[in-house]
Amino acid sequence: MDEAIQQRLTAIFRTVFDEPDLQLRRAMTAHDVPAWDSLSHITLIVAVEREFRVRFTTAEVAALMNVGDLADQISKKLS
């Protein structure tokens, strides 16, 4: 995972899930974060789109399996 993207994503995740010590891993999923439910998922995606100034399609969001997939999708959109 690109370090700059990881740092920005970490800040977003910590804010959205109100967990200041949260450490992201590529394989992390909603099952690893107790506060990660369907509503917070939408909040997370919106925050990521705003921070990185990108837009995800519904299909792209549905295809995300973990944090690594999200980081890869961001990297792809930024290149």
C-alpha positions in Angstrom: 0.0 0.0 0.0 1.4 3.4 -1.0 2.6 5.1 2.2 1.0 8.5 1.5 -2.4 6.9 0.7 -2.1 4.7 3.9 -1.4 7.8 6.1 -4.4 9.7 4.7 -6.6 6.6 4.9 -5.5 5.9 8.5 -6.6 9.5 9.5 -10.0 9.0 7.8 -10.5 5.6 9.4 -9.6 6.9 12.9 -12.0 9.8 12.5 -14.9 7.8 11.0 -14.6 5.0 13.6 -13.5 7.2 16.5 -10.5 5.0 17.2 -7.4 7.2 17.5 -5.1 4.2 17.7 -6.5 2.3 14.8 -3.7 0.7 12.6 -4.6 -0.2 9.1 -3.6 -3.4 7.4 -4.1 -4.4 3.8 -6.2 -7.4 4.8 -8.4 -5.4 7.3 -12.1 -5.8 6.8 -15.3 -4.6 8.5 -15.1 -7.7 10.7 -11.9 -6.3 12.2 -13.4 -3.0 13.3 -16.4 -3.2 15.7 -17.9 0.1 14.7 -17.8 -0.7 11.0 -21.4 -1.3 10.0 -23.3 -0.4 6.8 -23.9 3.2 7.8 -20.3 3.9 8.8 -19.3 2.2 5.6 -21.2 4.9 3.6 -19.6 7.6 5.8 -16.2 6.1 5.2 -16.6 6.0 1.4 -17.9 9.5 1.3 -14.9 10.7 3.4 -12.4 8.9 1.2 -14.0 10.4 -1.9 -13.7 13.9 -0.4 -10.2 13.5 0.9 -8.8 12.1 -2.4 -11.2 13.9 -4.7 -12.2 10.8 -6.5 -15.6 9.1 -7.1 -16.4 5.4 -6.9 -19.1 3.6 -8.8 -21.5 1.3 -6.9 -19.8 -1.6 -8.6 -16.3 -0.5 -7.5 -17.5 -0.1 -3.9 -19.2 -3.5 -4.0 -16.0 -5.1 -5.3 -13.9 -3.9 -2.3 -13.0 -6.8 -0.1 -10.5 -5.1 2.3 -8.5 -2.0 3.0 -5.9 -3.0 0.5 -8.5 -3.1 -2.3 -9.6 0.4 -1.3 -6.1 1.7 -1.3 -5.4 0.1 -4.7 -8.6 1.6 -6.1 -7.6 5.1 -4.9 -4.1 4.7 -6.4 -5.6 3.6 -9.7 -8.0 6.6 -9.8 -5.2 9.0 -8.9 -2.8 7.8 -11.6 
